[in-house]
Amino acid sequence: MNASERYLAVYNDDKRKKLDRVPTHVQYIRNEFIIQHKDTLLENYKGQLFNNLYFDIPFVLGFDAIFAPFPSSVKTKSITIEDSKGNKVRINANGEAVLSDSPYYQGGYIYSLEILDRLRANLKRIDRSKQIRDMIIRYEKLYPSIFPVLIIDGIFDKVWRSMGMSVFSHHFRKKTKLYRELIKFYAEISRLNIEGLIEATDGRGKILNLLDDIAYKGRTMISSKHWDQDFLPHYKEINSIITDAGMIPQVHTDGNATEMISSFQRAGFQGLQGWEGGCDPFYINEHFPDFVVIGFGDVSDVLPFGTTDQVDAHVKELMEALKDNRHFILGPSTVIFKEIPLENVKTFMAAVLKYGKY
């Protein structure tokens, strides 16, 4: 099996029976790790590369799949608002300050319906069909070697970040109109981007993963009851659009989202990428056997700080818990970052070949 066939087989009852081994996936590899190790990884590599380190490094390491973006079909002109101190701040549709030189969160500025209405008035759909098609064509050329799993922003994470957690908590408890309208706003943006992708490519991307952090390492940020009330209807609509196009909807969240899996399934998600912070692989396998599990590699302790023997044992345990069900794609629960030793990543991937064969 090649990389894309292996990943997609997990979602097909017939093809998963023919899997050669457990597939692998990584969210992405941070640039600091790439800069530190690219010479070591590439200097003796004799195979074909893609002239793109974002894909070259995970491919050389042995990953079957990685998250990959596609052009947005939505544009929202930024606006200037006054913050709580009377300062003028220019913000974008995410409720974040426009600071091109900073990669860090600068959000929490949508504190009124008036601000949201101004942003909504600036929202327009744009035709990115050619750019989307060109990117999907480039991705399809990678399929035999590494499978780009398309990603798009979700809803919950956008809502709380647009207001900031303290303001969000107030509006969430009161179920204010601002809270409800923000949910609709970000659901609409997700839907428009999905429709733009599908109309441009007729579902050729295969899988669409919605990014929506709803959990901390020890618990969820929202109860399943409230998520079902406030977010599930929007996700059911979005996931219906995805499945009607012949694509598979996945969801990503950081943290321990065990409590939310039944809700995710009711919303139409067929798998989840993440699984960190106390998730029990044996419990997940027993209680959600039809749900695809992507991730579970411990990036908090084992991968960054463990010995190679501990990394090997960690992979072996995950295989014992999840391999036989054939709904498992193994990878780090989040990203590979600079502090993770290269030797531990290599050991992790070698252990997949050792314990993951069917």
C-alpha positions as CSV (number, residue, x, y, z in Angstrom):
1,M,0.0,0.0,0.0
2,N,1.2,3.6,-0.6
3,A,0.7,6.4,1.9
4,S,-2.7,7.7,0.9
5,E,-4.1,4.2,0.3
6,R,-3.0,3.1,3.8
7,Y,-4.5,6.2,5.5
8,L,-7.8,6.0,3.6
9,A,-8.1,2.2,4.1
10,V,-8.8,2.8,7.8
11,Y,-12.1,4.4,6.8
12,N,-13.2,1.5,4.5
13,D,-14.6,-1.8,5.9
14,D,-13.2,-3.8,3.0
15,K,-9.9,-2.1,2.5
16,R,-8.9,-2.0,6.2
17,K,-8.8,-5.8,6.1
18,K,-6.0,-5.5,3.6
19,L,-3.9,-3.0,5.6
20,D,-0.2,-3.9,5.6
21,R,0.5,-2.0,8.8
22,V,-0.9,0.8,11.0
23,P,-0.7,4.1,9.1
24,T,1.1,7.1,10.6
25,H,0.3,10.9,10.7
26,V,1.7,14.1,12.1
27,Q,0.0,17.4,12.4
28,Y,3.1,19.2,11.2
29,I,6.8,19.5,12.1
30,R,7.8,22.9,13.6
31,N,10.3,24.9,11.6
32,E,12.8,25.0,14.5
33,F,13.0,21.1,14.5
34,I,13.4,21.2,10.7
35,I,16.2,23.7,10.8
36,Q,18.0,21.8,13.5
37,H,17.8,18.4,11.8
38,K,17.3,18.9,8.0
39,D,21.0,18.4,7.1
40,T,21.2,15.2,9.1
41,L,18.0,13.8,7.6
42,L,18.6,14.8,4.0
43,E,22.3,14.5,3.4
44,N,22.3,10.8,2.9
45,Y,18.8,10.4,1.6
46,K,18.9,9.1,-2.0
47,G,15.2,9.0,-2.8
48,Q,13.0,11.5,-4.6
49,L,12.0,14.6,-2.6
50,F,9.4,17.4,-3.3
51,N,11.6,20.5,-2.9
52,N,9.4,21.5,0.0
53,L,10.6,20.9,3.6
54,Y,7.1,20.9,5.0
55,F,6.6,17.6,3.2
56,D,10.2,16.4,2.7
57,I,11.0,16.1,6.4
58,P,8.0,14.1,7.6
59,F,8.3,11.9,4.4
60,V,11.9,11.1,5.1
61,L,11.0,10.3,8.8
62,G,8.4,7.8,7.5
63,F,5.1,9.5,8.1
64,D,2.2,8.6,5.8
65,A,0.2,11.8,6.2
66,I,0.4,15.4,7.4
67,F,-2.1,18.2,7.7
68,A,-2.2,20.6,4.8
69,P,-4.1,23.9,4.1
70,F,-5.9,25.0,1.0
71,P,-6.9,28.5,-0.1
72,S,-9.7,30.2,1.6
73,S,-12.9,31.2,-0.3
74,V,-13.8,33.9,2.3
75,K,-12.4,37.4,2.7
76,T,-13.2,39.8,5.5
77,K,-11.8,43.3,5.5
78,S,-10.3,44.2,8.9
79,I,-11.9,47.0,11.0
80,T,-10.6,49.5,13.6
81,I,-12.2,49.3,17.1
82,E,-11.5,50.8,20.5
83,D,-10.3,48.5,23.2
84,S,-11.3,48.7,26.9
85,K,-8.6,51.3,27.4
86,G,-9.7,53.5,24.6
87,N,-6.8,52.5,22.3
88,K,-7.4,52.1,18.6
89,V,-6.9,48.5,17.4
90,R,-7.3,47.1,14.0
91,I,-8.8,43.6,14.1
92,N,-9.5,40.8,11.6
93,A,-12.4,38.4,11.4
94,N,-10.9,36.2,14.1
95,G,-11.2,39.0,16.6
96,E,-7.4,39.3,16.7
97,A,-5.3,42.4,16.3
98,V,-3.6,42.7,13.0
99,L,0.0,42.2,13.9
100,S,1.9,40.8,11.0
101,D,5.2,40.5,12.9
102,S,3.7,38.3,15.7
103,P,2.8,34.6,15.5
104,Y,1.2,34.7,19.0
105,Y,-2.5,35.1,20.0
106,Q,-3.5,38.7,20.0
107,G,-7.3,38.3,20.3
108,G,-10.4,38.8,22.3
109,Y,-11.6,42.1,20.7
110,I,-15.1,41.1,19.6
111,Y,-17.0,42.2,22.7
112,S,-20.2,43.6,21.1
113,L,-22.7,42.9,18.4
114,E,-21.8,46.2,16.8
115,I,-18.3,45.0,16.2
116,L,-19.5,41.6,14.9
117,D,-22.0,43.3,12.6
118,R,-19.2,45.4,11.1
119,L,-17.1,42.4,10.5
120,R,-20.0,40.4,9.0
121,A,-20.8,43.3,6.7
122,N,-17.2,43.0,5.4
123,L,-17.5,39.3,4.8
124,K,-17.6,38.2,1.2
125,R,-17.0,35.0,-0.7
126,I,-14.3,35.1,-3.3
127,D,-13.6,32.8,-6.3
128,R,-10.4,30.8,-5.4
129,S,-11.4,27.8,-7.6
130,K,-8.3,27.9,-9.7
131,Q,-5.9,28.3,-6.8
132,I,-7.7,25.5,-5.0
133,R,-7.6,23.2,-8.0
134,D,-3.9,23.9,-8.6
135,M,-3.1,23.1,-4.9
136,I,-5.1,19.8,-4.9
137,I,-3.3,18.8,-8.1
138,R,0.0,19.4,-6.4
139,Y,-1.2,17.4,-3.4
140,E,-2.4,14.5,-5.5
141,K,1.1,14.2,-6.9
142,L,2.3,13.5,-3.3
143,Y,-0.3,10.9,-2.5
144,P,1.9,7.8,-3.1
145,S,4.6,9.2,-0.8
146,I,2.7,11.3,1.8
147,F,-1.0,12.1,2.1
148,P,-1.9,15.8,2.7
149,V,-5.0,15.8,4.9
150,L,-6.9,19.0,4.2
151,I,-7.6,21.2,7.2
152,I,-10.1,24.0,7.9
153,D,-10.9,26.0,11.0
154,G,-13.9,25.0,13.1
155,I,-16.3,26.9,15.3
156,F,-15.9,26.6,19.1
157,D,-12.2,27.5,19.2
158,K,-12.9,30.5,17.0
159,V,-15.8,31.8,19.2
160,W,-13.9,31.8,22.5
161,R,-10.7,33.2,21.0
162,S,-12.6,36.0,19.3
163,M,-13.9,37.3,22.7
164,G,-11.1,36.1,25.0
165,M,-11.8,33.5,27.6
166,S,-13.1,35.7,30.4
167,V,-15.6,37.5,28.1
168,F,-16.5,34.3,26.5
169,S,-17.3,32.7,29.8
170,H,-19.8,35.4,30.7
171,H,-21.6,35.2,27.3
172,F,-21.5,31.4,27.3
173,R,-23.2,31.3,30.7
174,K,-25.9,33.8,29.7
175,K,-26.2,32.4,26.2
176,T,-26.3,36.0,24.9
177,K,-27.1,37.0,21.4
178,L,-23.5,37.9,20.8
179,Y,-22.5,34.3,21.7
180,R,-25.2,32.8,19.5
181,E,-24.4,35.1,16.6
182,L,-20.6,34.4,16.8
183,I,-21.4,30.7,16.5
184,K,-23.4,31.4,13.3
185,F,-20.7,33.7,12.0
186,Y,-17.9,31.1,12.2
187,A,-20.1,28.3,11.1
188,E,-20.9,30.3,8.0
189,I,-17.2,30.9,7.3
190,S,-16.4,27.2,7.6
191,R,-19.4,26.3,5.4
192,L,-18.4,28.8,2.7
193,N,-14.8,27.6,2.6
194,I,-16.0,24.0,2.4
195,E,-18.4,24.8,-0.4
196,G,-15.5,26.6,-2.2
197,L,-13.3,23.5,-1.9
198,I,-16.0,21.1,-3.1
199,E,-17.2,23.2,-6.0
200,A,-13.6,23.6,-7.2
201,T,-12.5,20.0,-6.9
202,D,-15.7,17.9,-6.6
203,G,-14.4,16.3,-3.3
204,R,-11.0,15.3,-4.6
205,G,-9.4,16.1,-1.3
206,K,-10.8,12.8,0.2
207,I,-10.7,13.9,3.8
208,L,-11.4,17.2,5.5
209,N,-10.3,17.8,9.1
210,L,-11.9,20.6,11.1
211,L,-9.6,22.1,13.7
212,D,-11.5,22.9,16.9
213,D,-9.7,22.7,20.3
214,I,-12.4,22.0,22.9
215,A,-10.3,20.4,25.7
216,Y,-7.5,20.9,28.1
217,K,-5.1,18.1,28.9
218,G,-7.2,16.9,31.8
219,R,-10.8,17.9,30.8
220,T,-13.0,19.4,28.2
221,M,-13.5,23.2,27.9
222,I,-17.3,22.7,27.4
223,S,-19.6,19.9,28.5
224,S,-21.0,17.5,25.9
225,K,-24.5,18.7,26.9
226,H,-23.8,22.3,26.0
227,W,-21.7,21.4,22.9
228,D,-24.7,19.4,21.7
229,Q,-27.1,22.3,22.3
230,D,-24.9,25.1,20.8
231,F,-22.6,23.5,18.2
232,L,-23.8,20.1,17.2
233,P,-26.5,21.4,14.8
234,H,-24.0,23.5,12.9
235,Y,-21.6,20.7,12.6
236,K,-24.2,18.3,11.4
237,E,-25.0,20.6,8.6
238,I,-21.4,21.1,7.7
239,N,-20.5,17.4,7.9
240,S,-23.5,16.6,5.7
241,I,-22.1,18.9,3.0
242,I,-18.7,17.1,3.3
243,T,-20.1,13.5,3.2
244,D,-22.5,14.4,0.3
245,A,-19.4,15.3,-1.7
246,G,-17.9,11.9,-1.0
247,M,-15.4,13.2,1.5
248,I,-14.7,12.1,5.1
249,P,-15.0,14.6,8.0
250,Q,-12.5,14.4,10.8
251,V,-12.1,16.6,13.8
252,H,-8.9,17.7,15.7
253,T,-8.7,18.9,19.2
254,D,-5.9,19.1,21.8
255,G,-6.5,17.8,25.2
256,N,-8.6,14.9,26.6
257,A,-11.8,14.9,24.6
258,T,-13.0,11.5,25.7
259,E,-16.3,12.9,27.0
260,M,-17.0,14.4,23.6
261,I,-16.6,11.4,21.3
262,S,-20.3,10.4,21.3
263,S,-21.2,14.0,20.5
264,F,-18.7,14.1,17.7
265,Q,-20.1,10.9,16.2
266,R,-23.7,12.3,16.4
267,A,-22.4,15.4,14.5
268,G,-21.1,13.2,11.7
269,F,-17.4,13.1,12.4
270,Q,-15.8,9.8,11.5
271,G,-12.5,10.2,13.3
272,L,-10.5,12.4,15.6
273,Q,-6.9,13.5,15.5
274,G,-5.3,14.3,18.9
275,W,-5.8,12.1,22.0
276,E,-3.6,13.5,24.7
277,G,-3.7,14.5,28.3
278,G,-5.1,11.4,30.0
279,C,-7.0,9.7,27.2
280,D,-7.0,5.9,27.8
281,P,-6.4,4.0,24.5
282,F,-7.9,0.8,25.9
283,Y,-11.1,2.7,27.0
284,I,-11.4,4.4,23.7
285,N,-11.0,1.1,21.8
286,E,-13.6,-0.6,23.9
287,H,-16.2,2.1,23.9
288,F,-15.8,3.7,20.5
289,P,-14.7,0.8,18.2
290,D,-16.1,2.3,15.0
291,F,-14.5,5.7,15.5
292,V,-11.1,6.3,13.8
293,V,-8.3,7.2,16.2
294,I,-5.5,9.4,14.8
295,G,-2.6,10.3,17.1
296,F,-2.1,9.2,20.8
297,G,1.7,9.6,20.8
298,D,2.7,11.3,24.0
299,V,4.4,14.7,23.3
300,S,4.2,15.9,26.9
301,D,6.5,13.3,28.4
302,V,7.6,10.2,26.5
303,L,8.7,11.7,23.1
304,P,10.5,14.8,24.5
305,F,11.9,13.3,27.7
306,G,11.8,9.6,27.5
307,T,14.6,7.1,26.7
308,T,14.5,5.2,23.4
309,D,13.4,2.2,25.4
310,Q,10.5,4.1,26.8
311,V,9.5,5.4,23.4
312,D,9.6,1.9,22.0
313,A,7.5,0.6,24.9
314,H,5.0,3.4,24.5
315,V,4.4,2.5,20.8
316,K,4.1,-1.2,21.7
317,E,1.4,-0.4,24.3
318,L,-0.6,1.8,21.9
319,M,-0.5,-1.0,19.3
320,E,-1.7,-3.5,21.9
321,A,-4.6,-1.3,22.7
322,L,-5.7,-0.1,19.2
323,K,-4.0,-2.0,16.4
324,D,-6.3,-5.0,16.1
325,N,-9.4,-2.9,15.6
326,R,-7.8,-1.4,12.4
327,H,-9.4,2.0,13.2
328,F,-6.0,3.3,14.3
329,I,-3.6,5.8,12.7
330,L,-0.6,6.4,15.0
331,G,1.3,9.7,15.4
332,P,2.2,12.4,17.9
333,S,-0.9,13.8,19.6
334,T,0.1,17.2,18.5
335,V,3.2,18.5,16.6
336,I,6.9,17.6,16.5
337,F,8.8,20.4,18.1
338,K,12.4,21.3,18.7
339,E,12.7,19.8,22.1
340,I,11.8,16.3,20.9
341,P,15.1,14.5,20.2
342,L,15.5,13.3,16.7
343,E,16.5,9.9,18.0
344,N,13.2,9.6,19.8
345,V,11.3,10.4,16.6
346,K,13.3,7.8,14.7
347,T,12.7,5.2,17.4
348,F,9.0,6.1,17.4
349,M,8.8,5.4,13.7
350,A,10.9,2.3,13.8
351,A,8.6,0.9,16.5
352,V,5.6,1.4,14.1
353,L,7.3,-0.9,11.6
354,K,8.2,-3.4,14.3
355,Y,4.8,-3.6,16.1
356,G,2.4,-2.2,13.6
357,K,2.5,-4.9,10.8
358,Y,-0.7,-6.8,10.1
